Amino acid sequence: MSNSSSITQFLLLPFTDTRELQLLHFWLFLGIYLAALLGNGLIITTIAWDQHLHTPMYFFLLNLALLDTGSISTIVPKSMANSLWDSRAISYLGCATQLFLFLFLITAEYCLLTVMSYDRYVAICKPLHYGTLLGSRACVHMAAAAWATGFLNALLHTANTFSLPLCKGNALGQFFCEIPQILKLSCSHSYLRELGLIVVSACLVFMCFIFIVVSYVQILRAVLRIPSEQGRHKAFSTCLPHLAVVSLFVSTAMFVYLKPPSISSPSLDLVVSVLYSVVPPALNPLIYSMRNQELKESIRKVISWVFVNTDQLSVTVHK
């Protein structure tokens, strides 16, 4: 390949060349994907259906579930199809689209997680100001800002990455289109411009992470003043998993985008990328709902309503 204009497709990295393991990868990813769709779908349906959940916290959780569904749907089905059909190819346009959508969704999700940490901080540490600081209009503006930030970030990085001349083949060392792998195919020093943008983005990500950590530290300090042992345990069991998932996402994403080439290997790159791209969307429904009794009760009501109406429909059909 002499330059990027002659590239019509990219070759993605397979998880394995053994047919049996390819099918195992397909079934494993299918299970994770269906679990993510089911969990996030239940959250979206429940929050939209139950009027009692039309509050700022659940409004942000609804947006998070939408972003999780979109981000995992952007990369996992293509990887599953490649394993099932023993293929590696993705078109040039398909690669650019996948990269843009994935960056858009995960950036918006990370911004939303930052907003959600602020929401919890105000709710617990400044409850008297909650209605003023997080009114319906403010919540819509913050959610819109998260989505807009994701769109602009994705547009900037995608346009810059695919404007680079590529002359080192078309094989990507990853199971989906990822900026560091595309930069390895560049044959000019123009890729330094994209590296600079990545460093700036990493600094912003780190600043948001510090904000999230500080918010949760303040929450935990407030929780320690709660006289009830059960109340403290509930708050800790809720906050710590949130921090764990955010920390997993930030640490693995930073490693992928900022690691030196000397410590790169296909197997390491695959594992780390799965940890930041596939695991969080599948875990978030569990993390944000399992400790939430109000949401769990509403989910049970939705499921019961579905079963009751299904039974009534079947009886009507048989009549």
TORKOL-4160 file (C-alpha; in steps of 0.2 Angstrom, whole numbers, padded with zeros to 4 digits, m for minus):
319
<pt num="1" X="0000" Y="0000" Z="0000"/>
<pt num="2" X="0009" Y="0016" Z="m0006"/>
<pt num="3" X="m0003" Y="0028" Z="0002"/>
<pt num="4" X="m0020" Y="0029" Z="0011"/>
<pt num="5" X="m0030" Y="0033" Z="m0005"/>
<pt num="6" X="m0026" Y="0015" Z="m0011"/>
<pt num="7" X="m0032" Y="0007" Z="0005"/>
<pt num="8" X="m0050" Y="0001" Z="0003"/>
<pt num="9" X="m0051" Y="m0010" Z="0018"/>
<pt num="10" X="m0041" Y="m0014" Z="0034"/>
<pt num="11" X="m0038" Y="m0031" Z="0042"/>
<pt num="12" X="m0042" Y="m0033" Z="0060"/>
<pt num="13" X="m0033" Y="m0043" Z="0072"/>
<pt num="14" X="m0041" Y="m0060" Z="0076"/>
<pt num="15" X="m0042" Y="m0066" Z="0094"/>
<pt num="16" X="m0035" Y="m0083" Z="0088"/>
<pt num="17" X="m0032" Y="m0093" Z="0072"/>
<pt num="18" X="m0039" Y="m0109" Z="0079"/>
<pt num="19" X="m0057" Y="m0112" Z="0072"/>
<pt num="20" X="m0063" Y="m0119" Z="0089"/>
<pt num="21" X="m0056" Y="m0104" Z="0099"/>
<pt num="22" X="m0064" Y="m0092" Z="0086"/>
<pt num="23" X="m0081" Y="m0100" Z="0090"/>
<pt num="24" X="m0078" Y="m0099" Z="0108"/>
<pt num="25" X="m0074" Y="m0081" Z="0106"/>
<pt num="26" X="m0090" Y="m0078" Z="0097"/>
<pt num="27" X="m0101" Y="m0087" Z="0110"/>
<pt num="28" X="m0091" Y="m0077" Z="0124"/>
<pt num="29" X="m0094" Y="m0061" Z="0116"/>
<pt num="30" X="m0112" Y="m0065" Z="0112"/>
<pt num="31" X="m0115" Y="m0069" Z="0130"/>
<pt num="32" X="m0107" Y="m0052" Z="0136"/>
<pt num="33" X="m0116" Y="m0043" Z="0122"/>
<pt num="34" X="m0133" Y="m0050" Z="0126"/>
<pt num="35" X="m0131" Y="m0047" Z="0145"/>
<pt num="36" X="m0126" Y="m0029" Z="0141"/>
<pt num="37" X="m0141" Y="m0026" Z="0130"/>
<pt num="38" X="m0153" Y="m0034" Z="0143"/>
<pt num="39" X="m0146" Y="m0025" Z="0158"/>
<pt num="40" X="m0145" Y="m0008" Z="0149"/>
<pt num="41" X="m0162" Y="m0011" Z="0140"/>
<pt num="42" X="m0171" Y="m0015" Z="0157"/>
<pt num="43" X="m0164" Y="0001" Z="0164"/>
<pt num="44" X="m0169" Y="0012" Z="0149"/>
<pt num="45" X="m0187" Y="0004" Z="0149"/>
<pt num="46" X="m0189" Y="0005" Z="0168"/>
<pt num="47" X="m0184" Y="0023" Z="0169"/>
<pt num="48" X="m0194" Y="0029" Z="0154"/>
<pt num="49" X="m0209" Y="0019" Z="0161"/>
<pt num="50" X="m0209" Y="0023" Z="0179"/>
<pt num="51" X="m0214" Y="0041" Z="0183"/>
<pt num="52" X="m0206" Y="0040" Z="0200"/>
<pt num="53" X="m0189" Y="0038" Z="0192"/>
<pt num="54" X="m0190" Y="0054" Z="0183"/>
<pt num="55" X="m0177" Y="0063" Z="0194"/>
<pt num="56" X="m0160" Y="0070" Z="0190"/>
<pt num="57" X="m0150" Y="0054" Z="0195"/>
<pt num="58" X="m0161" Y="0042" Z="0185"/>
<pt num="59" X="m0161" Y="0054" Z="0170"/>
<pt num="60" X="m0142" Y="0053" Z="0170"/>
<pt num="61" X="m0142" Y="0034" Z="0172"/>
<pt num="62" X="m0154" Y="0033" Z="0157"/>
<pt num="63" X="m0141" Y="0043" Z="0147"/>
<pt num="64" X="m0127" Y="0031" Z="0153"/>
<pt num="65" X="m0137" Y="0016" Z="0148"/>
<pt num="66" X="m0140" Y="0023" Z="0131"/>
<pt num="67" X="m0121" Y="0027" Z="0129"/>
<pt num="68" X="m0116" Y="0009" Z="0135"/>
<pt num="69" X="m0128" Y="0001" Z="0123"/>
<pt num="70" X="m0121" Y="0011" Z="0109"/>
<pt num="71" X="m0103" Y="0009" Z="0113"/>
<pt num="72" X="m0103" Y="m0010" Z="0115"/>
<pt num="73" X="m0114" Y="m0011" Z="0099"/>
<pt num="74" X="m0101" Y="m0002" Z="0089"/>
<pt num="75" X="m0087" Y="m0014" Z="0091"/>
<pt num="76" X="m0093" Y="m0031" Z="0098"/>
<pt num="77" X="m0105" Y="m0037" Z="0084"/>
<pt num="78" X="m0092" Y="m0034" Z="0070"/>
<pt num="79" X="m0079" Y="m0044" Z="0080"/>
<pt num="80" X="m0092" Y="m0058" Z="0083"/>
<pt num="81" X="m0096" Y="m0058" Z="0064"/>
<pt num="82" X="m0077" Y="m0059" Z="0060"/>
<pt num="83" X="m0075" Y="m0074" Z="0072"/>
<pt num="84" X="m0090" Y="m0083" Z="0066"/>
<pt num="85" X="m0086" Y="m0081" Z="0047"/>
<pt num="86" X="m0067" Y="m0082" Z="0050"/>
<pt num="87" X="m0064" Y="m0065" Z="0042"/>
<pt num="88" X="m0053" Y="m0050" Z="0046"/>
<pt num="89" X="m0059" Y="m0037" Z="0034"/>
<pt num="90" X="m0067" Y="m0020" Z="0038"/>
<pt num="91" X="m0070" Y="m0007" Z="0024"/>
<pt num="92" X="m0060" Y="0010" Z="0025"/>
<pt num="93" X="m0077" Y="0019" Z="0028"/>
<pt num="94" X="m0083" Y="0006" Z="0040"/>
<pt num="95" X="m0067" Y="0008" Z="0050"/>
<pt num="96" X="m0068" Y="0027" Z="0050"/>
<pt num="97" X="m0087" Y="0026" Z="0055"/>
<pt num="98" X="m0083" Y="0013" Z="0069"/>
<pt num="99" X="m0069" Y="0024" Z="0076"/>
<pt num="100" X="m0080" Y="0040" Z="0076"/>
<pt num="101" X="m0095" Y="0032" Z="0084"/>
<pt num="102" X="m0084" Y="0023" Z="0097"/>
<pt num="103" X="m0074" Y="0039" Z="0102"/>
<pt num="104" X="m0090" Y="0049" Z="0102"/>
<pt num="105" X="m0099" Y="0037" Z="0114"/>
<pt num="106" X="m0085" Y="0033" Z="0126"/>
<pt num="107" X="m0080" Y="0051" Z="0128"/>
<pt num="108" X="m0098" Y="0056" Z="0131"/>
<pt num="109" X="m0100" Y="0042" Z="0143"/>
<pt num="110" X="m0085" Y="0048" Z="0153"/>
<pt num="111" X="m0091" Y="0066" Z="0153"/>
<pt num="112" X="m0108" Y="0059" Z="0160"/>
<pt num="113" X="m0099" Y="0049" Z="0173"/>
<pt num="114" X="m0091" Y="0065" Z="0179"/>
<pt num="115" X="m0108" Y="0074" Z="0179"/>
<pt num="116" X="m0115" Y="0059" Z="0189"/>
<pt num="117" X="m0102" Y="0060" Z="0202"/>
<pt num="118" X="m0106" Y="0079" Z="0204"/>
<pt num="119" X="m0124" Y="0074" Z="0206"/>
<pt num="120" X="m0121" Y="0062" Z="0220"/>
<pt num="121" X="m0109" Y="0074" Z="0228"/>
<pt num="122" X="m0123" Y="0088" Z="0229"/>
<pt num="123" X="m0136" Y="0076" Z="0234"/>
<pt num="124" X="m0127" Y="0069" Z="0249"/>
<pt num="125" X="m0115" Y="0084" Z="0254"/>
<pt num="126" X="m0127" Y="0098" Z="0249"/>
<pt num="127" X="m0144" Y="0092" Z="0250"/>
<pt num="128" X="m0152" Y="0109" Z="0253"/>
<pt num="129" X="m0145" Y="0116" Z="0237"/>
<pt num="130" X="m0149" Y="0100" Z="0226"/>
<pt num="131" X="m0165" Y="0108" Z="0219"/>
<pt num="132" X="m0156" Y="0124" Z="0214"/>
<pt num="133" X="m0140" Y="0116" Z="0207"/>
<pt num="134" X="m0148" Y="0102" Z="0198"/>
<pt num="135" X="m0165" Y="0107" Z="0192"/>
<pt num="136" X="m0172" Y="0099" Z="0176"/>
<pt num="137" X="m0165" Y="0113" Z="0164"/>
<pt num="138" X="m0147" Y="0111" Z="0172"/>
<pt num="139" X="m0148" Y="0092" Z="0170"/>
<pt num="140" X="m0153" Y="0093" Z="0152"/>
<pt num="141" X="m0139" Y="0106" Z="0149"/>
<pt num="142" X="m0126" Y="0095" Z="0157"/>
<pt num="143" X="m0131" Y="0079" Z="0148"/>
<pt num="144" X="m0131" Y="0089" Z="0132"/>
<pt num="145" X="m0114" Y="0095" Z="0135"/>
<pt num="146" X="m0108" Y="0078" Z="0138"/>
<pt num="147" X="m0115" Y="0072" Z="0121"/>
<pt num="148" X="m0108" Y="0087" Z="0112"/>
<pt num="149" X="m0091" Y="0085" Z="0120"/>
<pt num="150" X="m0091" Y="0067" Z="0114"/>
<pt num="151" X="m0096" Y="0072" Z="0096"/>
<pt num="152" X="m0083" Y="0086" Z="0095"/>
<pt num="153" X="m0069" Y="0075" Z="0102"/>
<pt num="154" X="m0073" Y="0061" Z="0090"/>
<pt num="155" X="m0074" Y="0072" Z="0075"/>
<pt num="156" X="m0058" Y="0080" Z="0079"/>
<pt num="157" X="m0048" Y="0064" Z="0081"/>
<pt num="158" X="m0056" Y="0054" Z="0067"/>
<pt num="159" X="m0054" Y="0068" Z="0054"/>
<pt num="160" X="m0036" Y="0070" Z="0060"/>
<pt num="161" X="m0032" Y="0052" Z="0060"/>
<pt num="162" X="m0039" Y="0048" Z="0043"/>
<pt num="163" X="m0031" Y="0063" Z="0035"/>
<pt num="164" X="m0014" Y="0055" Z="0038"/>
<pt num="165" X="m0004" Y="0046" Z="0024"/>
<pt num="166" X="m0004" Y="0027" Z="0027"/>
<pt num="167" X="0010" Y="0017" Z="0019"/>
<pt num="168" X="0014" Y="0002" Z="0031"/>
<pt num="169" X="0001" Y="m0010" Z="0025"/>
<pt num="170" X="m0017" Y="m0011" Z="0031"/>
<pt num="171" X="m0016" Y="m0024" Z="0045"/>
<pt num="172" X="m0022" Y="m0017" Z="0062"/>
<pt num="173" X="m0016" Y="m0025" Z="0078"/>
<pt num="174" X="m0033" Y="m0024" Z="0086"/>
<pt num="175" X="m0050" Y="m0032" Z="0085"/>
<pt num="176" X="m0058" Y="m0015" Z="0081"/>
<pt num="177" X="m0052" Y="0001" Z="0073"/>
<pt num="178" X="m0042" Y="0010" Z="0086"/>
<pt num="179" X="m0031" Y="0026" Z="0084"/>
<pt num="180" X="m0014" Y="0020" Z="0091"/>
<pt num="181" X="m0015" Y="0005" Z="0078"/>
<pt num="182" X="m0019" Y="0016" Z="0064"/>
<pt num="183" X="m0005" Y="0028" Z="0068"/>
<pt num="184" X="0007" Y="0013" Z="0067"/>
<pt num="185" X="0003" Y="0013" Z="0048"/>
<pt num="186" X="0007" Y="0031" Z="0045"/>
<pt num="187" X="0023" Y="0035" Z="0035"/>
<pt num="188" X="0025" Y="0053" Z="0039"/>
<pt num="189" X="0028" Y="0064" Z="0054"/>
<pt num="190" X="0011" Y="0071" Z="0053"/>
<pt num="191" X="0006" Y="0058" Z="0066"/>
<pt num="192" X="0014" Y="0068" Z="0079"/>
<pt num="193" X="0000" Y="0080" Z="0077"/>
<pt num="194" X="m0013" Y="0067" Z="0082"/>
<pt num="195" X="m0001" Y="0061" Z="0096"/>
<pt num="196" X="m0002" Y="0079" Z="0103"/>
<pt num="197" X="m0021" Y="0079" Z="0103"/>
<pt num="198" X="m0021" Y="0062" Z="0112"/>
<pt num="199" X="m0009" Y="0069" Z="0125"/>
<pt num="200" X="m0021" Y="0084" Z="0127"/>
<pt num="201" X="m0036" Y="0073" Z="0128"/>
<pt num="202" X="m0027" Y="0062" Z="0141"/>
<pt num="203" X="m0024" Y="0077" Z="0152"/>
<pt num="204" X="m0042" Y="0082" Z="0151"/>
<pt num="205" X="m0047" Y="0064" Z="0155"/>
<pt num="206" X="m0035" Y="0064" Z="0170"/>
<pt num="207" X="m0043" Y="0081" Z="0177"/>
<pt num="208" X="m0060" Y="0073" Z="0176"/>
<pt num="209" X="m0054" Y="0058" Z="0185"/>
<pt num="210" X="m0047" Y="0069" Z="0199"/>
<pt num="211" X="m0064" Y="0078" Z="0200"/>
<pt num="212" X="m0073" Y="0061" Z="0201"/>
<pt num="213" X="m0061" Y="0054" Z="0215"/>
<pt num="214" X="m0063" Y="0071" Z="0225"/>
<pt num="215" X="m0082" Y="0070" Z="0223"/>
<pt num="216" X="m0082" Y="0052" Z="0230"/>
<pt num="217" X="m0070" Y="0056" Z="0244"/>
<pt num="218" X="m0081" Y="0070" Z="0250"/>
<pt num="219" X="m0096" Y="0058" Z="0249"/>
<pt num="220" X="m0087" Y="0045" Z="0259"/>
<pt num="221" X="m0082" Y="0058" Z="0272"/>
<pt num="222" X="m0100" Y="0063" Z="0274"/>
<pt num="223" X="m0105" Y="0045" Z="0275"/>
<pt num="224" X="m0093" Y="0042" Z="0289"/>
<pt num="225" X="m0103" Y="0054" Z="0299"/>
<pt num="226" X="m0119" Y="0043" Z="0297"/>
<pt num="227" X="m0123" Y="0035" Z="0314"/>
<pt num="228" X="m0131" Y="0020" Z="0306"/>
<pt num="229" X="m0119" Y="0006" Z="0302"/>
<pt num="230" X="m0131" Y="m0001" Z="0289"/>
<pt num="231" X="m0131" Y="0016" Z="0281"/>
<pt num="232" X="m0112" Y="0017" Z="0280"/>
<pt num="233" X="m0111" Y="0000" Z="0273"/>
<pt num="234" X="m0124" Y="0004" Z="0259"/>
<pt num="235" X="m0115" Y="0020" Z="0254"/>
<pt num="236" X="m0098" Y="0012" Z="0254"/>
<pt num="237" X="m0104" Y="m0003" Z="0244"/>
<pt num="238" X="m0112" Y="0009" Z="0231"/>
<pt num="239" X="m0098" Y="0022" Z="0229"/>
<pt num="240" X="m0083" Y="0010" Z="0229"/>
<pt num="241" X="m0089" Y="m0001" Z="0214"/>
<pt num="242" X="m0093" Y="0016" Z="0205"/>
<pt num="243" X="m0075" Y="0021" Z="0208"/>
<pt num="244" X="m0068" Y="0004" Z="0203"/>
<pt num="245" X="m0076" Y="0004" Z="0186"/>
<pt num="246" X="m0071" Y="0022" Z="0182"/>
<pt num="247" X="m0053" Y="0018" Z="0188"/>
<pt num="248" X="m0053" Y="0002" Z="0177"/>
<pt num="249" X="m0059" Y="0012" Z="0162"/>
<pt num="250" X="m0047" Y="0026" Z="0164"/>
<pt num="251" X="m0031" Y="0016" Z="0168"/>
<pt num="252" X="m0034" Y="0004" Z="0154"/>
<pt num="253" X="m0038" Y="0017" Z="0141"/>
<pt num="254" X="m0023" Y="0028" Z="0146"/>
<pt num="255" X="m0012" Y="0013" Z="0145"/>
<pt num="256" X="m0018" Y="0009" Z="0127"/>
<pt num="257" X="m0016" Y="0027" Z="0121"/>
<pt num="258" X="0000" Y="0032" Z="0130"/>
<pt num="259" X="0010" Y="0016" Z="0132"/>
<pt num="260" X="0027" Y="0016" Z="0123"/>
<pt num="261" X="0029" Y="0005" Z="0108"/>
<pt num="262" X="0042" Y="m0006" Z="0117"/>
<pt num="263" X="0030" Y="m0014" Z="0128"/>
<pt num="264" X="0017" Y="m0017" Z="0115"/>
<pt num="265" X="0011" Y="m0035" Z="0111"/>
<pt num="266" X="m0004" Y="m0042" Z="0102"/>
<pt num="267" X="m0011" Y="m0052" Z="0116"/>
<pt num="268" X="m0008" Y="m0038" Z="0129"/>
<pt num="269" X="m0016" Y="m0025" Z="0117"/>
<pt num="270" X="m0031" Y="m0036" Z="0115"/>
<pt num="271" X="m0034" Y="m0039" Z="0134"/>
<pt num="272" X="m0032" Y="m0021" Z="0139"/>
<pt num="273" X="m0043" Y="m0015" Z="0125"/>
<pt num="274" X="m0057" Y="m0027" Z="0130"/>
<pt num="275" X="m0055" Y="m0021" Z="0148"/>
<pt num="276" X="m0059" Y="m0003" Z="0143"/>
<pt num="277" X="m0071" Y="m0006" Z="0128"/>
<pt num="278" X="m0081" Y="m0021" Z="0132"/>
<pt num="279" X="m0081" Y="m0024" Z="0151"/>
<pt num="280" X="m0088" Y="m0007" Z="0157"/>
<pt num="281" X="m0104" Y="m0007" Z="0147"/>
<pt num="282" X="m0108" Y="m0024" Z="0153"/>
<pt num="283" X="m0104" Y="m0020" Z="0171"/>
<pt num="284" X="m0112" Y="m0003" Z="0173"/>
<pt num="285" X="m0130" Y="m0010" Z="0173"/>
<pt num="286" X="m0125" Y="m0021" Z="0188"/>
<pt num="287" X="m0115" Y="m0008" Z="0197"/>
<pt num="288" X="m0128" Y="0006" Z="0196"/>
<pt num="289" X="m0143" Y="m0005" Z="0199"/>
<pt num="290" X="m0139" Y="m0019" Z="0210"/>
<pt num="291" X="m0137" Y="m0008" Z="0226"/>
<pt num="292" X="m0152" Y="0003" Z="0221"/>
<pt num="293" X="m0168" Y="m0004" Z="0229"/>
<pt num="294" X="m0179" Y="0008" Z="0221"/>
<pt num="295" X="m0173" Y="0004" Z="0203"/>
<pt num="296" X="m0174" Y="m0015" Z="0207"/>
<pt num="297" X="m0192" Y="m0013" Z="0213"/>
<pt num="298" X="m0197" Y="m0004" Z="0197"/>
<pt num="299" X="m0188" Y="m0017" Z="0186"/>
<pt num="300" X="m0198" Y="m0031" Z="0195"/>
<pt num="301" X="m0214" Y="m0021" Z="0191"/>
<pt num="302" X="m0209" Y="m0019" Z="0173"/>
<pt num="303" X="m0205" Y="m0038" Z="0171"/>
<pt num="304" X="m0221" Y="m0043" Z="0180"/>
<pt num="305" X="m0231" Y="m0031" Z="0169"/>
<pt num="306" X="m0223" Y="m0039" Z="0153"/>
<pt num="307" X="m0227" Y="m0057" Z="0159"/>
<pt num="308" X="m0245" Y="m0052" Z="0164"/>
<pt num="309" X="m0249" Y="m0044" Z="0147"/>
<pt num="310" X="m0240" Y="m0058" Z="0138"/>
<pt num="311" X="m0251" Y="m0071" Z="0147"/>
<pt num="312" X="m0267" Y="m0061" Z="0143"/>
<pt num="313" X="m0262" Y="m0060" Z="0125"/>
<pt num="314" X="m0259" Y="m0078" Z="0123"/>
<pt num="315" X="m0276" Y="m0082" Z="0131"/>
<pt num="316" X="m0284" Y="m0070" Z="0119"/>
<pt num="317" X="m0276" Y="m0078" Z="0104"/>
<pt num="318" X="m0281" Y="m0096" Z="0110"/>
<pt num="319" X="m0299" Y="m0090" Z="0112"/>
